[in-house]
Structures are given as structure tokens and as C-alpha cells.
């Protein structure tokens, strides 16, 4: 779920610090920042951000992760018939490819705002005659009205103009069609970044992160927006799954994705200091303190909670 991964703008540093809690690892609340996944404004993904995002992408195949749960919903809604599925914000092609693999009678369109991502998804669709990858803007879809039975979107709606994206989702769905979507409720990724930036800046309030996966985490924002657009909420279910990395270095690369540009800016502004060493030391200390660092050297961060919902027109 995705303007470049590190190109978001928004609220005050105070709002960010408050949302994470004074200790830096307290329970997160919603942050009023969004990441653009629309063609309006900056480009969706540069190659560096895409590479970093891919490290997280594979985590979602976990048995308690979103893709398998979304597949089960898709099977119940369009399985066994020649339906059409539109997957929004597919990144390198999921859960579109998984759905197409498991439902051979269903035509699946994988979409993303990033040409780089669409290229990767297209390569993965090559061996599937019922799957194609296309460039698409969630806020201004090029598809005809009432042309899909099901729309899926894994971690996408929190990064767009919600009203526009949902309006477009409703427009391309057939009457009685369904949306299956996920959004983050809590993710330790954000609190890890906060802890590292506090160490780098040696202050209580780091700058606002430029990526906010938690913009829908409070107050049933997505459900309310869907209901206002004429959808009925048929199902909401909460789940969680771990993020893991094979080593401390791999974990640092993955878990600092939201603050990567801030770390680079600090390194450029403070040439005489080894900013990356400060950041890595903070990450290593946190991993030991919270038990993320396992005896094998693997990093396992367990607290990544999301909601899956099914809404119907």
C-alpha cells in the first residue's frame, strides 16, 4: 500500500508525537497525514522507494496476513464463475496474482499508479491468461461504469483522497458488486521510526513522518465513507501478523522505510556526525529491549494489526 513512499506532507510535529505517545512506543492513534497514490502531485514511487517497499510486500503472505484472507473473500464472492475483479494499489501484483491463480475463470486486473510497480506486476501476470496489469489512478479510474463484480484493495485507501477513491470504486462496480479492502489499525513500524528519530535528533518531538499507514486507524473512517457512498458493510474482522527480517541489518533497512528521507536529510545536514550509526544503534537497542531480536539473529516484530472489510453496493 502506494507520490514516493517517503513523500508525504502534513501535520505538526506535536500531532505526530502525541499520536505515538510520550514514550515513543505507546499505542498509536491516527495521524493526519496522507501519502499520495494518485497521479495528482508527485510521482507515486521512485525506484529506491519501490525497492524498500518490496521488503515489506512479502510479509503480507503470512497465514494471518491480508492476502490469503482477501482470497478467501474473493472465492466466496466470485469463485466458480466468470467474474471480473479489479485490484487497486496492487504494487508488484498482489493480491491480484494470487486471486487469478486460484480463480481461473475470473478475469483479474492488477493496477497501480507507479509504472515501475505495474511493470513488475505485468511480469508476474505473464503466465496467467486471466490476469493483466495496468496503470491506474484510484481517484480517476479509466474503466467503464459497472464493469467489475469485485474490487479489492490491500492497504491503499489510507493514502488517497478517500471520497474520490471510494466514488470511483462505486462507479466501476456493478450493482450489487462488492469491495474487499484492508487498512492498518496499529503497526510497530511507525513507533520504531519514532524511537530512531528521537535518538538521531536528541529531542522529544521528531518531525512528522512522511508516510502514514494509520490514517484510517481511528473512528471507522473507511466504513463511514463507504456508507456515505451507498455501500453496506457486510463484514469487518481484525487480525494481526508479524513482520520479520533475517538479520539486524535487513531489519533496519525494512523498518526505517517511513523515515528514510529524514535520515538522509540529517546525514546531509550534519556531515561531521555518523547519523546512520546513531540510527542503527538505536534500532539495535530497541530490538533487544522489546525482544524483537531473536537468538538466531532474526528480527521479529509481532504487533501489526489490520482490519479486513467486505462492503456491498
N, C-alpha and C positions, 0 to 999 in steps of 0.2 A: 501499500500500500505502500505513479505516485508523484514548473519551476524546480530546480535541482533539489536534492534531498536536504541540502543544508541551506536552502534559500527561502526562508520564511521570515515574515516580519510580524510585528505586532505590539504586544502589551508591555507593561513596565516590568523592570526587574523585581519590583516589590511583589507584583502579582505572581511572578514565577516562584520566588522564594516562598511566598505564603502557600502556594498550591502544593509545594513539596513538603512543607512543614519545617520548623526551625532546625530539626536535627539532620535534615538532608536525606533521610531515608524513612520519613514518616509516610503514611498513606497519601497517595496523590489525589488531587482533585483536578477538575478540568482547567486547562489553560486557554486563555482567549487568543490563541494564535492558530493560524492555519497554514498548510503547505499547499501551494497551487498544484492541481492536477488538471488544469485547464490550459488551453493554448493562449489564453489571455495572459499577458505579462511575460515572465521569464521562461526559458525552455524547461521542460519537465525533468530531464535527467542529463547531466553531463556524464562522460564515461567513468570518471572517478567515482561519482556518487552511485552509478549503476553497479560498479564492481563491489562497492561496500554494501549496497542493499542486497545483493545476491547472497552475501554471507548469512543474512537473516532469512532470506527467502526459503532456504531448505529446511529451516526449523519447523515450518508450518505443516510438514508432512507427518509430524508426530501423531500417534494414535489419538491423542486428546486435542490435537491441533485442529484448525478450521477446515482444511481441505477435505479430509475424509468425512467430517460431519456435513459439509456442504454437498458432497457427493451423495450421501445418503438421502438428503432432502431432494436433490435433483432426481434420483431414482424414483422416489415416491411421486414426484410431480410430472415428469415427462418420460420416465423409463418405459420401454416396451412399445413406444410409438414414435412416429417420425416428427418429433417436435423440433423447435428452433430455440437455442439458448444463446444469449448474449452475455459474455463475461466482461465486466468493466474493471479497469485498473489491474489487468492480468499480470503486469510485469513480464517476466520471461515465459508466461503462458499458463499460470495456474489460478484457479482450479480448472481452467478450460480444457487443458490437455487430459487431465485425469477424468473429467466428465466425458469427453469424447472417446477416450479409451474404453470406458466402462459401459457407455451407451451408444453402440454403433449405429443405431437407427436415428439418432439425434444429430442434427446439424449444429455445430458449436462455432461461435465467432469469438475469438480472443482479441481483446482490444487494449490499447494503452496510448497515452499521449506522447510517449517517448519513442521516436523512430528506432533508437538503439534497442529498446526493450522489444518492440514489435519484430525486429529482425531476429532476435533470439527466440521469440515465441514461434515465428514462422518456421524456423529450423526444426523446432520440436514438433510442429504440426505436419511436417512433410510426409511422414509415414501413416498419417491418419486421413483417410479420404473425407471424413466428416468434420474436419477441423481446419479453419483458416484463421490467420492473424491479420488484423487491420489497425491502422492508425485511427484513433477516435478521441474526441474531447467529450468527457462526461457531461459537460454543461451545454454542449451543442452537437448532439449526435447526428450523423449523416444518414441514419437509417430511416426507412419509411415508417409511418404511423402503423401501429398494431401489427408489427411484423415478427414479434417474438412471443413464445409461450412462457419463457422464464428468463429473468435477468439475475445474474449472480455478481457479487462484488465483495471481495475479501479485503477489508481494511482500506477502503477507498473513499467513502463518503466524508470522513473526517478531514479531508484535505482539499475540499472544493467548496464552492458556493452551494450550500445544501439545498436551498429552494430550487435553484436552476437544475441541479443534477437530478433531483427527485422528479421534477416536472418532465425532464427528458426521459427518465426511466419509465414514468407512467405513459408517456406518449408512444413509446415504441412497443409497449406490452399490448397484447391482445386483451379484449375484455375478459375478465376472469383470470388473467395471467398473474404470475407470482414473481416476487423478488425474494431471493435468499441472500442475506448480507451479514457481515460480521463487523464489529467495532471493538476497540480496546476499552476495557474498564480500568485496568491497572497494569502497569508494566515497569519492571525494575530498571529497564533501560534508561528511563528518564532520571531516576534517582541516582543511578550510578554516575551519569553525566554531571549531575548537580554536585555530587561529592568531589569529583575530579576537578571541576571548575573552581570550587571553593579552595582547594589546595593550590591550584595554579594562581589564583587571584589573591589568596590570603585575605579574603573578606567574606562577610556573611551572605552577601547577595550577589551571586553571579549574574551575568547578562541573561536575557531571555533566550532560551534555546531556539534554534532556527527550524526545528522540526517538532511538531506536537502531535503524537499519535492519540492523545487523550482528549481531543476537542469535543468528543461526543460522550464522554465518560460520566457526565452528570445530568440528572434531570430528564432522562428518557428523550433526549433531544432528537434522535433519529426517529424514534417511534412517533413522537408528536408531529414531526414534519411529514412523515408518511401519512398519518391520519388526516392531516390538513389537506393532503393532495388526493384524498379519496381512497387510500388503502385501508384495509382491515388487517390488524395484526393477528396472525394465526398462531404464532409460536415465538417465544423468546426463551432461550436457555443459556445458562452461564457455564463456562468451562475454563480450565487453565492447563498450561503445559510448560515445560522447562525450555530454556534456551541453553545450548551447550557449545563449547568450543574445545578443541583438542589440547590447547596449551594456553598459558597466561598471555603470550604474545598474540595469539589468534583471538583470544577473548577481548584483549584490549582493542584490537582493530575493529571488532564487531560492535562492542558496547560503547565505543566512542563515536559511532556514526552521527548521532544528533549534534555533537559538539565539535566535529572535525574542523569546520571552518573557523570556529572560535579559537581552537588550539593553534591553528596555523597563524591566525592574526596575532595571537600573543607571542608566538615564536618570532614573527617578523618584527614586532614592535620592541621586543626585549632580546636583542641579538646576543647580549652577553650572558644570558641565562639559558640553561638547558631545560626548556619548558617541557619537552616530551619526557624527560627523565622524571621531572616532578609529577607529571600526569601518570606515568606508568607506576611510580612508587605509590601514589595514592590509590590506584586501581588494585595493585597487589595487596596493599594493606587492607583495603575494603574486602577483597575476596577472602583473605584469611579470617578477618573479623566476622564476616557473615557466613562462613562455611561454604562459600562458592568454590573455593579451591580444594579439589579432592586429592587424596593420596597419590592417585595416578598422574596428577598434573593437569587433569581435565578441569575445565571451568563449567559449573552447572548453576544456572540462575533459575530458581523454580517459580518465581511469582510473576506469571504473565497471564492475566485474566482477560477473557473476552466474552462478548455476547453474540450468539447467533440468533438471527430472527428470520421468520418467514412472514411476509406480508402479501396480501392478495388484493387485486383491484376488484 
